[in-house]
Amino acid sequence: MEIGKITGLKGTITIPGDKSISHRSIMLGAIAKGTTNVHHFLTGADCLATIQCFRAMGIEIEENKDNILVHGKGLHGLRKPNDVLNVGNSGTTTRLISGILAGQNFDSKLSGDNSLNSRPMRRIMEPLQMMGANISSVLRNDCAPLYISKGELHGISYTSKVASAQVKSAIILAGLYADGPTSVTEPALSRNHTELMLWEFGADIRSKFKLDSTRATVSVAPCKELFGQDITIPGDISSAAYFIAAGLITPDSEILIQNVGVNPTRAGILQVCADMGADITLLNERTSGGEPVADILVRTSQLHGVTIGGPIIPTLIDEIPVIAVMAALAEGETIIQDAAELKVKETNRIETVVDNLKNMGCDITAADDGMIIRGGNRLHGANIHTLLDHRIAMAFTIAGLNADGITNILDSKCVDVSYPAFYDTFELLL
């Protein structure tokens, strides 16, 4: 995909449904009693992998564009799959479904593509094993493929070393099948979509946290039954982030992004943009299915550097690549720290972001847990090596729109993982 420099992005857009919530709607719908009707589902490759895994375990799932019907069979209604469950490139599918599979009466095996099978799984294996789950790495390298067999689960109180919604969710979902209460304490609050949705489905789940706290605890009681729901998924703020950035740094731009989820455990990018001097307004704020939603109005702004770290990092970890692009075009220095989690995403995103921005002329230095960006220099076009990471492809598309010359996004098709219509949406703003 070749990208050239432009000005004047204007218009109103609606983005696809939230990826994290889409995954969870299928999983909880499958283990609930009755039918779950999901509106505005994200039909990206990762979420479709979740659908295929549950179909392989006997769940009937009907697709009509972005409306999905999940005919759940209850907590114990899944059946043994006939083959390996293929999770594709989806870490969310792998980690969350492991918690559910740990409570089943059958054996299963999870595997994905080469990228997925190199990502760390010890972080979920350890707590699940503490609960009594029989889960192991087939190659004994703490990565997928994973083998999970019947175990007797008991409740635990687990203190996580990382603030990770995937770790927390795996434990909570296993806790539904445990013989006593299960709790997870994190060093900072991670996204809470699992907790909000489980409450809607009828689980006894409770949270104790403050957004600026160094501890956040969620607890769940053993569950007898979940019940199907009608779910409307808000737009994904991680997808909206690229249009927020484009509207802020592309000259003479004004973009309205409708129906975006602004859950505070996910919306750290809005705070960072405000700190950088962004002209952003939230309109039509409301709540849908327990999730805060708003329309986001973005106008071209003069941005300045900031320091980003601490408890806000889990609320914007997926947006750091595009935040780095904004920082490259802002005045002054931006420091991103406490973000070592970037190393274990689809790529090592510290290295991938730093290497590609350097190739575009940015003064940037990698750190062990982030990066230092000295902004204000003009960027120039370059070949962008995405390494098949969808968020790198989308972030550097925004950089290319504001760089001299032509930027070539290599392997741009990888955006299909989370946003198949990404480039089509941009056409609406030209």
Backbone torsions as a table, in degrees:
resi	resn	phi	psi	omega
1	MET	NA	122.9	178.4
2	GLU	-97.9	133.3	-177.1
3	ILE	-122.4	133.4	176.0
4	GLY	-116.9	165.5	-178.3
5	LYS	-71.8	137.7	-179.6
6	ILE	-139.3	172.2	170.0
7	THR	-136.0	166.3	168.7
8	GLY	69.5	53.7	171.2
9	LEU	-77.8	119.2	-176.4
10	LYS	-141.2	141.2	176.0
11	GLY	145.7	-178.5	179.9
12	THR	-118.6	130.9	-178.8
13	ILE	-133.1	157.9	171.0
14	THR	-122.0	132.7	-176.1
15	ILE	-100.4	163.2	-179.2
16	PRO	-63.4	165.4	179.3
17	GLY	-62.1	155.4	-177.3
18	ASP	-61.1	129.1	-177.1
19	LYS	-64.4	-46.6	-177.8
20	SER	-62.7	-43.3	-178.5
21	ILE	-71.4	-35.4	178.0
22	SER	-60.5	-47.0	176.2
23	HIS	-53.2	-49.9	-173.4
24	ARG	-67.4	-32.5	-179.7
25	SER	-64.1	-37.5	178.4
26	ILE	-70.3	-46.7	-176.8
27	MET	-62.3	-49.1	-179.1
28	LEU	-71.5	-36.0	176.1
29	GLY	-61.4	-36.5	-178.5
30	ALA	-68.4	-35.7	-177.1
31	ILE	-99.1	8.2	174.8
32	ALA	-94.3	163.3	175.5
33	LYS	-88.9	126.4	178.8
34	GLY	96.7	-171.4	-173.6
35	THR	-97.2	135.2	172.7
36	THR	-108.6	125.1	-179.3
37	ASN	-103.7	115.8	-174.8
38	VAL	-110.1	120.9	178.1
39	HIS	-103.8	145.5	176.4
40	HIS	63.3	39.5	177.2
41	PHE	-70.3	142.4	177.0
42	LEU	-81.6	117.2	-177.8
43	THR	-93.9	38.2	173.9
44	GLY	-78.2	167.0	-174.3
45	ALA	-59.6	-39.5	-178.5
46	ASP	-62.7	-46.8	-177.7
47	CYS	-70.5	-31.9	175.8
48	LEU	-67.5	-30.4	175.2
49	ALA	-63.3	-38.5	177.2
50	THR	-63.1	-44.0	177.5
51	ILE	-57.8	-46.9	-176.9
52	GLN	-64.0	-36.1	178.5
53	CYS	-62.9	-42.4	-178.3
54	PHE	-76.9	-31.0	171.9
55	ARG	-61.0	-39.2	179.7
56	ALA	-65.7	-16.8	177.6
57	MET	-106.0	23.1	169.7
58	GLY	89.7	10.7	-179.8
59	ILE	-92.5	126.5	176.6
60	GLU	-80.7	122.7	-179.2
61	ILE	-130.1	120.6	-179.5
62	GLU	-99.7	135.3	179.7
63	GLU	-115.9	130.2	172.6
64	ASN	-136.1	85.7	-172.7
65	LYS	58.9	-116.8	-177.9
66	ASP	-101.1	15.0	172.1
67	ASN	-106.0	129.3	-173.3
68	ILE	-126.8	135.6	171.8
69	LEU	-111.7	122.0	179.2
70	VAL	-110.5	116.9	-179.2
71	HIS	-94.0	90.4	-174.1
72	GLY	-70.2	154.8	-179.7
73	LYS	-121.4	15.9	177.4
74	GLY	87.1	172.0	-174.9
75	LEU	-58.2	-31.7	-175.7
76	HIS	-115.6	25.2	-175.4
77	GLY	-96.4	-4.3	178.6
78	LEU	-70.7	152.4	177.6
79	ARG	-118.0	160.3	180.0
80	LYS	-61.4	126.5	178.4
81	PRO	-70.2	151.3	-179.3
82	ASN	-79.9	-14.9	-175.1
83	ASP	-146.4	-178.9	175.9
84	VAL	-62.0	136.6	174.7
85	LEU	-78.0	117.1	-175.6
86	ASN	-91.5	109.9	-177.5
87	VAL	-93.2	1.2	178.4
88	GLY	61.3	-125.0	-179.6
89	ASN	-106.0	14.7	-168.8
90	SER	-95.4	105.8	173.7
91	GLY	-67.2	-35.5	178.9
92	THR	-62.2	-46.6	177.6
93	THR	-56.6	-48.9	-174.9
94	THR	-60.1	-50.1	-172.6
95	ARG	-74.5	-41.9	-178.2
96	LEU	-72.3	-42.2	-178.1
97	ILE	-67.3	-25.2	177.2
98	SER	-61.9	-37.7	177.3
99	GLY	-64.4	-38.4	178.2
100	ILE	-70.2	-45.5	-177.9
101	LEU	-64.3	-28.3	179.1
102	ALA	-62.1	-22.8	-178.6
103	GLY	-98.9	8.1	-176.8
104	GLN	-93.7	164.0	-178.7
105	ASN	-96.4	23.5	179.4
106	PHE	-139.1	165.5	177.8
107	ASP	-88.9	149.9	177.6
108	SER	-151.1	160.4	178.4
109	LYS	-134.5	133.3	179.8
110	LEU	-113.2	136.3	174.3
111	SER	-152.6	156.4	-179.9
112	GLY	-137.6	-156.2	178.8
113	ASP	-78.6	-179.7	-175.0
114	ASN	-61.4	-37.3	179.0
115	SER	-65.5	-47.7	-179.9
116	LEU	-61.6	-41.6	-175.6
117	ASN	-75.1	2.3	173.8
118	SER	-108.4	-0.2	-177.3
119	ARG	-88.6	148.0	-171.8
120	PRO	-70.2	130.2	178.0
121	MET	-117.7	-3.8	178.9
122	ARG	-58.9	-32.0	-177.2
123	ARG	-62.3	-25.9	173.1
124	ILE	-99.1	-32.1	-178.2
125	MET	-60.8	-42.5	-176.2
126	GLU	-61.1	-53.7	179.7
127	PRO	-66.4	-36.2	178.6
128	LEU	-64.8	-38.4	175.9
129	GLN	-65.0	-36.1	176.4
130	MET	-62.2	-29.2	179.1
131	MET	-80.9	-7.8	-178.8
132	GLY	103.8	6.7	179.6
133	ALA	-73.1	146.1	173.0
134	ASN	-99.4	91.0	-178.3
135	ILE	-132.2	132.3	-176.7
136	SER	-144.7	156.7	174.5
137	SER	-87.5	120.1	-175.1
138	VAL	-58.1	-39.8	-179.1
139	LEU	-91.3	3.9	178.0
140	ARG	57.7	35.4	178.1
141	ASN	-118.6	15.9	-179.3
142	ASP	62.3	23.6	176.8
143	CYS	-126.6	168.6	170.4
144	ALA	-67.7	156.6	5.2
145	PRO	-65.0	144.3	177.6
146	LEU	-111.7	141.5	175.1
147	TYR	-113.9	128.0	-176.7
148	ILE	-128.3	125.6	179.3
149	SER	-126.1	169.3	-174.4
150	LYS	-55.7	132.1	175.6
151	GLY	-141.4	161.9	175.8
152	GLU	-97.9	109.8	-173.8
153	LEU	-87.4	140.3	173.1
154	HIS	-128.8	154.0	-178.1
155	GLY	-69.1	146.6	176.6
156	ILE	-136.2	164.7	167.9
157	SER	-111.1	110.2	-171.0
158	TYR	-113.3	132.7	174.1
159	THR	-105.3	113.5	-176.0
160	SER	-82.7	143.4	178.4
161	LYS	-78.9	-20.7	-179.0
162	VAL	-126.4	150.9	173.2
163	ALA	-86.4	94.8	-175.0
164	SER	-134.1	120.3	178.0
165	ALA	-65.0	-29.7	-179.7
166	GLN	-70.6	-41.8	176.6
167	VAL	-64.0	-50.4	-179.8
168	LYS	-57.1	-44.7	-176.6
169	SER	-67.5	-38.9	178.1
170	ALA	-58.4	-43.4	-179.2
171	ILE	-68.9	-44.2	179.9
172	ILE	-61.3	-44.3	-178.8
173	LEU	-65.9	-38.6	173.8
174	ALA	-65.2	-34.3	179.7
175	GLY	-61.6	-24.0	175.6
176	LEU	-60.5	-28.3	-175.7
177	TYR	-102.4	3.6	-175.6
178	ALA	-81.7	169.5	-178.1
179	ASP	-92.0	1.9	179.0
180	GLY	-161.5	177.0	-177.1
181	PRO	-61.0	147.4	177.8
182	THR	-125.7	136.6	177.1
183	SER	-133.8	150.8	177.7
184	VAL	-129.7	127.7	175.0
185	THR	-113.2	128.8	-178.9
186	GLU	-111.7	157.1	176.9
187	PRO	-71.9	-17.8	173.4
188	ALA	-155.1	162.8	-176.1
189	LEU	-76.3	120.8	173.2
190	SER	-95.1	171.1	-176.9
191	ARG	-54.1	141.1	-169.8
192	ASN	-114.5	30.0	-178.7
193	HIS	-62.8	-36.9	-179.9
194	THR	-62.6	-45.0	-179.4
195	GLU	-62.5	-46.4	-178.4
196	LEU	-62.7	-42.3	-177.5
197	MET	-73.2	-39.2	177.6
198	LEU	-59.6	-39.3	177.2
199	TRP	-60.6	-43.1	178.9
200	GLU	-63.2	-33.9	-178.8
201	PHE	-82.4	-5.1	173.9
202	GLY	106.3	9.7	178.7
203	ALA	-76.6	153.6	174.5
204	ASP	-91.5	91.7	-174.7
205	ILE	-131.8	138.2	-174.9
206	ARG	-136.8	145.9	-178.5
207	SER	-127.5	147.1	173.2
208	LYS	-132.4	114.2	-179.7
209	PHE	-164.9	162.4	166.5
210	LYS	-131.5	141.8	-173.6
211	LEU	-59.8	-29.0	-178.6
212	ASP	-100.9	14.7	-176.7
213	SER	-86.3	159.9	174.9
214	THR	-94.1	4.1	177.0
215	ARG	-141.5	139.1	175.8
216	ALA	-143.2	128.5	-175.3
217	THR	-124.1	136.6	173.1
218	VAL	-127.9	140.7	179.7
219	SER	-131.4	147.3	-179.7
220	VAL	-135.8	140.9	177.1
221	ALA	-93.0	155.5	173.6
222	PRO	-53.4	144.6	-172.0
223	CYS	-114.7	135.5	174.6
224	LYS	-88.1	-36.1	-177.2
225	GLU	-162.6	141.7	166.9
226	LEU	-108.2	159.0	-174.4
227	PHE	-128.9	133.9	-177.8
228	GLY	-53.8	148.2	-175.1
229	GLN	-132.0	166.7	170.6
230	ASP	-102.6	115.6	-171.2
231	ILE	-121.0	128.1	169.5
232	THR	-109.2	115.8	-174.2
233	ILE	-85.3	126.4	177.9
234	PRO	-69.6	162.6	175.3
235	GLY	-61.0	147.3	-174.3
236	ASP	-80.0	117.1	-179.5
237	ILE	-66.1	-25.0	176.1
238	SER	-67.3	-32.6	174.7
239	SER	-78.9	-37.6	177.8
240	ALA	-62.3	-27.7	-175.6
241	ALA	-55.1	-34.9	-177.8
242	TYR	-70.2	-34.6	179.1
243	PHE	-80.1	-30.8	171.8
244	ILE	-60.5	-49.7	-179.9
245	ALA	-61.9	-44.2	-179.3
246	ALA	-61.1	-42.2	179.5
247	GLY	-65.4	-32.7	-177.6
248	LEU	-77.7	-38.9	-170.9
249	ILE	-103.9	-12.7	178.5
250	THR	-88.1	123.5	-175.7
251	PRO	-56.2	144.3	172.9
252	ASP	58.5	45.8	-177.6
253	SER	-117.4	148.8	172.8
254	GLU	-150.2	118.7	-174.5
255	ILE	-129.1	132.8	172.2
256	LEU	-108.6	120.9	-179.5
257	ILE	-109.4	115.2	-171.2
258	GLN	-92.1	149.3	169.1
259	ASN	58.0	52.5	-178.6
260	VAL	-100.8	134.7	172.9
261	GLY	-68.5	127.0	-178.6
262	VAL	-121.5	34.4	174.6
263	ASN	-50.8	127.0	-176.5
264	PRO	-61.0	-19.5	175.9
265	THR	-79.4	-2.6	179.6
266	ARG	-124.1	-16.2	-164.8
267	ALA	-100.1	29.0	179.8
268	GLY	-60.1	-27.5	180.0
269	ILE	-62.3	-31.4	178.6
270	LEU	-65.7	-38.9	177.8
271	GLN	-67.4	-41.9	178.9
272	VAL	-63.2	-42.9	178.1
273	CYS	-61.2	-42.4	177.8
274	ALA	-61.3	-42.6	179.6
275	ASP	-64.1	-28.8	179.6
276	MET	-83.7	-2.7	178.1
277	GLY	95.1	22.3	-175.5
278	ALA	-73.8	147.3	172.8
279	ASP	-94.0	90.9	-179.0
280	ILE	-129.0	134.0	178.1
281	THR	-128.0	131.7	173.8
282	LEU	-91.5	127.0	-179.1
283	LEU	-119.4	154.5	172.5
284	ASN	54.0	46.9	-179.1
285	GLU	-69.9	137.5	-175.9
286	ARG	-160.8	-179.5	178.3
287	THR	-126.0	137.3	178.4
288	SER	-136.2	116.1	179.9
289	GLY	59.4	33.2	-179.3
290	GLY	85.9	-5.6	-177.8
291	GLU	-104.7	128.7	174.8
292	PRO	-67.1	137.4	-177.0
293	VAL	-135.0	147.7	177.0
294	ALA	-156.9	163.6	167.1
295	ASP	-93.4	140.1	-175.4
296	ILE	-115.8	119.0	177.2
297	LEU	-101.1	124.9	-174.8
298	VAL	-124.8	133.0	176.4
299	ARG	-127.9	152.0	178.5
300	THR	-51.1	135.0	-174.1
301	SER	-139.8	156.7	171.5
302	GLN	-90.5	108.2	-175.2
303	LEU	-94.7	153.7	176.0
304	HIS	-132.1	159.6	-176.0
305	GLY	-67.2	154.8	179.4
306	VAL	-145.1	170.8	170.4
307	THR	-106.3	129.4	-176.1
308	ILE	-122.2	119.4	179.9
309	GLY	-174.4	178.6	177.2
310	GLY	78.3	-148.8	-173.0
311	PRO	-60.9	-19.1	-178.0
312	ILE	-74.7	-20.0	-173.8
313	ILE	-57.9	-46.6	179.7
314	PRO	-61.9	-20.0	-178.4
315	THR	-85.0	-3.8	-178.6
316	LEU	-146.0	19.2	-173.0
317	ILE	-57.7	-38.0	-179.4
318	ASP	-75.5	-17.2	-177.4
319	GLU	-93.5	-3.4	-176.0
320	ILE	-59.7	-39.5	177.0
321	PRO	-56.1	-43.5	-178.7
322	VAL	-78.0	-28.2	172.1
323	ILE	-62.2	-39.5	177.7
324	ALA	-62.2	-37.5	176.6
325	VAL	-64.0	-44.7	176.4
326	MET	-59.1	-43.4	-178.7
327	ALA	-63.0	-34.6	179.8
328	ALA	-63.1	-28.9	-178.3
329	LEU	-102.4	0.7	176.2
330	ALA	-87.1	164.4	175.9
331	GLU	-84.9	134.6	175.0
332	GLY	91.8	-172.6	-172.1
333	GLU	-97.9	135.1	172.5
334	THR	-115.7	131.4	177.4
335	ILE	-114.4	124.6	174.4
336	ILE	-111.5	121.1	-175.5
337	GLN	-137.6	170.2	-179.3
338	ASP	63.8	26.3	-174.6
339	ALA	-120.9	39.2	178.9
340	ALA	-61.8	-20.0	178.1
341	GLU	-58.7	-22.0	178.3
342	LEU	-60.0	-23.1	-176.2
343	LYS	-71.6	-19.4	-173.7
344	VAL	-117.1	31.2	172.3
345	LYS	-89.5	-160.7	179.9
346	GLU	-55.6	-33.3	168.3
347	THR	-131.5	174.6	166.0
348	ASN	-74.9	96.5	-170.2
349	ARG	-71.7	-17.9	172.1
350	ILE	-65.0	-52.2	-179.3
351	GLU	-63.8	-44.5	-174.3
352	THR	-66.0	-43.0	178.7
353	VAL	-65.9	-47.4	-177.0
354	VAL	-62.7	-46.4	-178.6
355	ASP	-61.3	-44.8	-177.4
356	ASN	-71.2	-38.7	177.6
357	LEU	-68.2	-36.1	174.4
358	LYS	-59.9	-41.8	179.7
359	ASN	-63.6	-22.3	179.0
360	MET	-93.7	1.7	175.9
361	GLY	99.1	10.3	-179.6
362	CYS	-80.7	143.9	173.5
363	ASP	-87.9	98.1	-172.3
364	ILE	-140.7	142.7	-179.5
365	THR	-128.7	133.6	176.5
366	ALA	-78.0	145.0	171.6
367	ALA	-122.5	167.8	-177.7
368	ASP	-62.9	-31.8	-177.2
369	ASP	-122.9	23.0	-179.9
370	GLY	166.1	-136.9	-176.8
371	MET	-163.3	159.6	175.3
372	ILE	-119.4	124.1	-174.8
373	ILE	-119.4	119.0	177.3
374	ARG	-100.6	100.5	-169.2
375	GLY	-83.1	177.9	174.8
376	GLY	103.7	-13.1	177.7
377	ASN	-80.8	151.1	174.0
378	ARG	-70.6	137.7	174.8
379	LEU	-93.3	151.7	175.3
380	HIS	-125.3	155.5	-178.5
381	GLY	-59.7	153.3	-179.8
382	ALA	-159.7	168.8	169.7
383	ASN	-81.2	120.6	-177.7
384	ILE	-97.1	118.3	179.1
385	HIS	-89.9	101.8	-176.6
386	THR	-77.2	-22.8	-173.4
387	LEU	53.8	33.5	178.3
388	LEU	63.5	25.8	177.8
389	ASP	-98.5	114.6	-174.9
390	HIS	-58.8	-37.8	-177.0
391	ARG	-73.9	-28.5	173.9
392	ILE	-68.5	-43.6	179.5
393	ALA	-59.2	-44.8	-176.8
394	MET	-73.1	-40.3	180.0
395	ALA	-62.0	-41.7	-176.3
396	PHE	-82.5	-12.6	166.0
397	THR	-63.1	-42.6	178.5
398	ILE	-64.4	-40.6	177.1
399	ALA	-61.6	-42.6	-178.9
400	GLY	-63.0	-32.5	177.6
401	LEU	-65.1	-18.0	-176.1
402	ASN	-122.1	21.7	179.7
403	ALA	-115.5	147.7	175.9
404	ASP	-68.9	140.2	177.9
405	GLY	82.4	-157.2	-174.8
406	ILE	-109.0	133.4	173.8
407	THR	-108.5	128.4	-178.7
408	ASN	-108.1	111.4	179.2
409	ILE	-85.9	105.6	-178.5
410	LEU	-75.3	140.4	180.0
411	ASP	55.9	43.6	-175.7
412	SER	-66.1	-17.1	180.0
413	LYS	-62.4	-15.8	-179.8
414	CYS	-63.8	-13.4	176.7
415	VAL	-61.6	-17.8	-179.7
416	ASP	-61.0	-20.4	178.6
417	VAL	-56.3	-42.0	-176.0
418	SER	-127.6	-17.8	-173.8
419	TYR	-152.8	74.6	-176.7
420	PRO	-57.1	-30.5	-176.9
421	ALA	-97.5	20.0	-174.4
422	PHE	-54.2	-52.2	-176.3
423	TYR	-71.8	-30.8	175.7
424	ASP	-64.8	-37.4	179.3
425	THR	-62.8	-38.8	178.5
426	PHE	-61.7	-33.3	179.5
427	GLU	-59.1	-28.6	-179.0
428	LEU	-70.9	-15.9	-174.7
429	LEU	-102.7	-3.9	-176.2
430	LEU	-84.1	NA	NA
